[in-house]
Amino acid sequence: MTRVDASGDLPSFLIDQHEVTNRQFKAFVDAGAYRDRRFWKVAFVKDGRPIDWNRAMQEFVDRTGQPGPSTWKAGATRTDRRSSRSPG
């Protein structure tokens, strides 16, 4: 992970160093990697407070309850049908 410092109206954020396609990212999620602690090197924080692993895993689901980003629906992004690039 790389920290990008705040600039103007944009707050600081973390970004991965390697670009992947939506298809590659979905394969990662489908393989259960979100539930594998070795891939998480940064502490979980919600509302400015640290949360433990179990709570983070409960929170990190899509609208159907599947693991993944909250903007996904049924484990897929709206553009998942394409191989477009997605950060990850």
C-alpha positions as CSV (number, residue, x, y, z in Angstrom):
1,M,0.0,0.0,0.0
2,T,1.1,3.5,-0.8
3,R,-0.2,6.6,1.1
4,V,-1.1,9.5,-1.2
5,D,-1.0,12.7,0.8
6,A,-3.8,15.2,0.9
7,S,-3.9,17.8,-1.9
8,G,-6.4,20.7,-2.0
9,D,-9.9,19.2,-1.4
10,L,-8.7,15.7,-1.8
11,P,-8.0,13.9,1.6
12,S,-5.1,11.4,2.1
13,F,-5.8,7.9,1.0
14,L,-4.1,4.5,0.5
15,I,-3.8,2.8,-2.9
16,D,-2.3,-0.5,-4.0
17,Q,0.8,-0.5,-6.0
18,H,-0.3,-2.9,-8.7
19,E,-3.1,-2.4,-11.2
20,V,-5.5,-5.4,-11.8
21,T,-8.6,-6.0,-13.9
22,N,-12.0,-6.3,-12.4
23,R,-11.9,-10.0,-13.5
24,Q,-8.6,-10.6,-11.6
25,F,-9.9,-8.8,-8.6
26,K,-13.1,-10.8,-8.6
27,A,-11.1,-14.1,-8.8
28,F,-9.2,-12.9,-5.8
29,V,-12.4,-12.3,-3.9
30,D,-14.0,-15.5,-5.1
31,A,-10.9,-17.5,-3.8
32,G,-11.7,-16.2,-0.3
33,A,-8.7,-13.9,-0.1
34,Y,-10.6,-11.2,1.7
35,R,-10.9,-13.7,4.6
36,D,-7.2,-14.4,4.6
37,R,-5.4,-12.3,7.2
38,R,-2.0,-12.5,5.5
39,F,-3.3,-10.1,2.8
40,W,-4.2,-7.4,5.4
41,K,-1.1,-5.5,6.6
42,V,-2.9,-2.3,7.6
43,A,-5.1,-1.9,10.7
44,F,-8.9,-1.6,10.2
45,V,-10.4,1.7,11.1
46,K,-14.0,2.8,11.1
47,D,-15.2,6.2,12.1
48,G,-11.7,7.1,13.1
49,R,-11.4,4.2,15.5
50,P,-9.6,0.9,15.2
51,I,-11.7,-2.2,14.9
52,D,-10.7,-5.8,15.3
53,W,-10.4,-8.4,12.5
54,N,-13.8,-10.1,13.2
55,R,-15.7,-6.8,13.2
56,A,-13.9,-5.7,10.0
57,M,-14.9,-8.9,8.2
58,Q,-18.5,-8.5,9.3
59,E,-18.5,-4.9,7.9
60,F,-16.7,-5.6,4.7
61,V,-19.6,-7.1,2.6
62,D,-21.6,-6.1,-0.5
63,R,-25.3,-5.5,-0.5
64,T,-26.0,-9.3,-0.5
65,G,-23.7,-10.1,2.4
66,Q,-20.9,-11.5,0.2
67,P,-17.4,-10.3,1.0
68,G,-16.3,-7.4,-1.1
69,P,-16.6,-3.6,-1.5
70,S,-19.9,-2.0,-0.5
71,T,-20.3,-0.6,-4.0
72,W,-20.6,-4.1,-5.4
73,K,-23.9,-5.8,-5.9
74,A,-24.1,-9.6,-5.7
75,G,-20.3,-9.9,-5.6
76,A,-19.7,-7.9,-8.8
77,T,-19.2,-4.3,-10.0
78,R,-21.4,-2.8,-12.6
79,T,-18.5,-2.9,-15.0
80,D,-17.5,-6.5,-14.1
81,R,-18.5,-7.8,-17.5
82,R,-15.5,-5.9,-19.0
83,S,-11.9,-6.4,-18.3
84,S,-11.4,-2.8,-17.5
85,R,-8.7,-1.8,-15.0
86,S,-9.6,-1.4,-11.4
87,P,-7.4,-0.5,-8.5
88,G,-6.6,-3.4,-6.3
